[in-house]
C-alpha cells in the first residue's frame, strides 16, 4: 500500500461559519427510535444509511455508516455527543458529481484490545472507504480523525511493540492513516471533552466536505508539505 499523501495533527480546531447547525444533527437523533447502546459493545460493520426528512443519516455511538450523495442533491451523514469518543469522517468527490461519505463513532473501550481482543474497528473502515469511493475521483479522499486530547497522556502511546492489535487505538489509527494511499489526506484532531461535539460529512446547503461542530474543515489550511508526515 502506498504512503498517504499527507497526514497532519491539528493544533487548533476549525473555526468559522457554522454551516451545519448542531440542532439539525441532534434533531435527527431525537426523531429516531433508539435501543440501548452498550459501552464497549461495538458494531464493527459499516452500514449503508439513507437520510431522513431533514437530510441527515445519523450514526449512533459504537457504530459506523456510509452514504452516497448524488450530484446536485444535499445530504449528510453525521454523529453527535462526541465527548471522550473517537469520531472519524471520510469524504470523496467523484468525477460524476456524486459524493462518497462515511462517519464512525466509537468509545475507548470498544477500541481497546484488553477488552475486545481485536483491533480498532476504525482501521478496516478507513481502508474500506478508499475502495468504496472508487477510482474516478475529482479530488483526494479526505479523512478526519477526532479523538479526546487526554489520549496524549496514555503512557503506552507511541510504544508500538507487540501485535498491532495491542497498540493503543490512536497508534493503530495513525499507522492506518499513513497507509491509505497516494490519493488520501488525513487530519488528526484532538479535542476537549465537553458538551459533546458533532461530526458530519457530505453536502449541506450546497457546501461540500467534512464538518466539525458545523464548521467546514479546510484541509488546505492544515496540510503540511506533502513529503513530511506530522505525528501526534
C-alpha positions in Angstrom: 0.0 0.0 0.0 1.4 3.4 -1.0 2.0 6.1 1.7 -0.7 8.6 2.4 -0.1 11.9 0.6 -0.4 14.0 3.8 -1.2 13.1 7.4 -1.2 16.0 9.8 -2.0 16.6 13.5 -4.2 19.6 14.0 -3.2 22.0 16.8 -6.2 24.3 16.6 -9.8 23.1 15.8 -11.6 24.5 12.8 -13.2 27.9 13.3 -15.5 29.9 11.1 -19.1 30.0 9.9 -21.3 27.2 11.2 -22.7 25.6 8.0 -24.4 22.6 9.7 -26.3 23.6 12.8 -25.9 21.2 15.7 -29.7 21.3 16.2 -30.1 19.7 12.8 -28.0 16.8 13.7 -29.3 16.3 17.2 -32.8 16.8 15.9 -32.3 13.8 13.6 -31.3 11.8 16.7 -34.4 12.8 18.6 -36.7 11.6 15.8 -35.3 8.1 15.8 -36.2 5.1 18.0 -33.1 4.1 19.8 -32.3 0.9 21.6 -29.7 0.5 24.3 -26.1 1.4 23.3 -23.7 -0.5 25.5 -20.4 0.9 26.4 -17.7 -1.2 24.7 -20.3 -3.0 22.6 -19.3 -2.1 19.1 -20.9 -2.9 15.7 -17.9 -3.3 13.5 -19.9 -3.4 10.3 -20.2 -0.2 8.3 -23.9 0.1 7.4 -25.3 1.7 4.2 -27.6 4.5 5.5 -30.2 6.8 4.0 -31.0 10.3 5.1 -34.2 11.2 7.0 -36.6 14.0 6.0 -34.1 16.7 7.2 -31.3 15.2 5.0 -29.3 13.6 7.9 -28.3 10.0 8.1 -27.4 9.6 11.8 -24.7 7.3 13.2 -25.1 6.1 16.8 -22.2 5.6 19.2 -20.2 2.4 18.7 -21.3 2.1 15.1 -20.3 3.3 11.6 -22.3 4.2 8.4 -21.7 5.2 4.8 -23.8 7.1 2.3 -23.6 8.3 -1.3 -24.9 11.8 -2.0 -25.9 12.1 -5.7 -25.0 15.1 -7.9 -27.0 18.2 -7.1 -28.5 16.6 -4.0 -28.0 17.6 -0.4 -27.4 15.1 2.4 -25.0 14.5 5.3 -24.0 11.5 7.4 -23.4 12.7 11.0 -23.0 11.9 14.6 -23.2 13.9 17.8 -22.3 13.7 21.6 -18.6 13.1 20.9 -17.2 13.5 24.4 -14.2 11.2 25.0 -15.1 9.0 22.0 -13.3 8.8 18.6 -15.1 10.2 15.6 -13.9 9.5 12.1 -15.3 11.0 8.9 -14.5 10.4 5.2 -15.3 12.5 2.1 -14.6 11.8 -1.5 -15.9 13.8 -4.5 -16.3 11.7 -7.7 -15.9 13.0 -11.2 -19.7 12.4 -11.9 -20.5 14.9 -9.2 -21.6 12.4 -6.6 -20.0 12.2 -3.1 -19.0 9.2 -1.1 -19.1 9.7 2.7 -18.8 7.8 6.0 -18.8 8.5 9.7 -17.7 6.3 12.6 -18.2 6.9 16.4 -16.6 4.6 18.9 -15.8 4.8 22.6 -12.5 3.9 24.1 -13.4 0.5 25.5 -14.6 -0.7 22.1 -11.1 0.1 20.7 -9.0 -1.4 23.5 -7.5 -4.8 22.9 -7.7 -5.7 26.7 -11.5 -5.7 26.4 -12.2 -6.7 22.8 -9.2 -8.8 21.8 -9.4 -7.1 18.4 -8.0 -4.0 16.8 -10.0 -0.8 16.5 -12.8 -1.1 14.0 -11.8 2.2 12.6 -8.8 0.6 10.8 -10.9 -1.6 8.4 -13.4 1.2 7.9 -10.8 3.7 6.8 -9.2 1.2 4.4 -12.7 0.1 3.1 -13.7 3.7 2.4 -10.9 4.1 0.0 -12.3 1.2 -2.1 -15.9 2.2 -1.8 -15.1 5.7 -3.1 -13.8 4.2 -6.3 -11.1 5.4 -8.7 -13.0 8.1 -10.7 -12.2 10.9 -8.2 -12.1 14.6 -8.7 -10.2 15.4 -5.5 -8.1 13.5 -2.9 -10.0 11.4 -0.4 -10.2 13.2 2.9 -10.3 11.7 6.4 -10.8 13.5 9.7 -10.0 11.6 12.9 -11.2 13.4 16.1 -10.2 12.0 19.5 -10.1 13.1 23.1 -6.9 15.1 23.8 -6.4 13.2 27.1 -5.3 10.2 24.9 -1.9 12.0 24.7 -1.4 11.2 28.4 -1.6 7.5 27.9 1.9 6.2 28.8 1.6 3.4 26.2 1.1 5.9 23.4 3.9 5.6 20.9 5.0 2.2 22.3 4.3 0.1 19.2 5.8 -3.1 20.5 3.9 -6.4 20.2 1.0 -7.1 17.9 -0.7 -4.3 16.0 -4.0 -5.2 17.7 -2.4 -4.5 21.1 -1.2 -1.0 20.3 -3.2 2.0 21.6 -6.1 2.7 19.3 -4.5 6.1 18.4 -1.2 4.4 17.4 -3.3 2.0 15.3 -5.3 4.7 13.6 -2.3 6.8 12.9 -0.5 3.9 11.3 -3.5 3.0 9.2 -3.8 6.7 8.2 -0.3 6.7 6.9 -1.0 3.7 4.6 -4.2 4.9 2.8 -2.5 5.6 -0.5 -1.3 8.5 -2.6 -4.8 9.9 -3.0 -5.6 10.3 0.7 -5.3 13.3 3.1 -5.7 12.7 6.8 -6.2 15.2 9.6 -5.8 14.1 13.3 -7.9 16.4 15.5 -7.5 16.2 19.3 -10.5 17.8 21.0 -11.5 18.8 24.6 -14.4 16.8 26.0 -17.4 19.0 27.0 -21.0 19.3 25.9 -20.4 16.8 23.1 -19.2 17.7 19.6 -20.8 16.9 16.2 -19.1 15.4 13.1 -20.6 15.3 9.6 -19.6 14.6 6.0 -21.5 15.3 2.8 -23.3 18.3 1.2 -25.4 20.7 3.2 -27.0 23.9 1.7 -24.6 23.5 -1.2 -21.4 23.3 0.9 -19.4 20.1 0.5 -16.9 18.5 2.8 -16.4 17.4 6.4 -17.9 19.5 9.2 -16.6 19.6 12.8 -19.2 21.2 15.1 -20.9 22.5 12.0 -17.8 24.3 10.6 -16.4 23.1 7.3 -12.9 21.7 7.7 -10.4 23.4 5.4 -7.9 20.7 4.7 -5.7 23.0 2.6 -5.2 25.3 5.6 -3.8 22.4 7.7 -1.8 20.3 5.3 1.9 20.1 5.9 4.3 19.7 2.9 3.5 16.5 1.1 6.7 14.7 1.9 6.6 15.5 5.6 4.1 13.5 7.7 3.4 15.0 11.1 2.8 12.8 14.1 0.6 13.4 17.1 
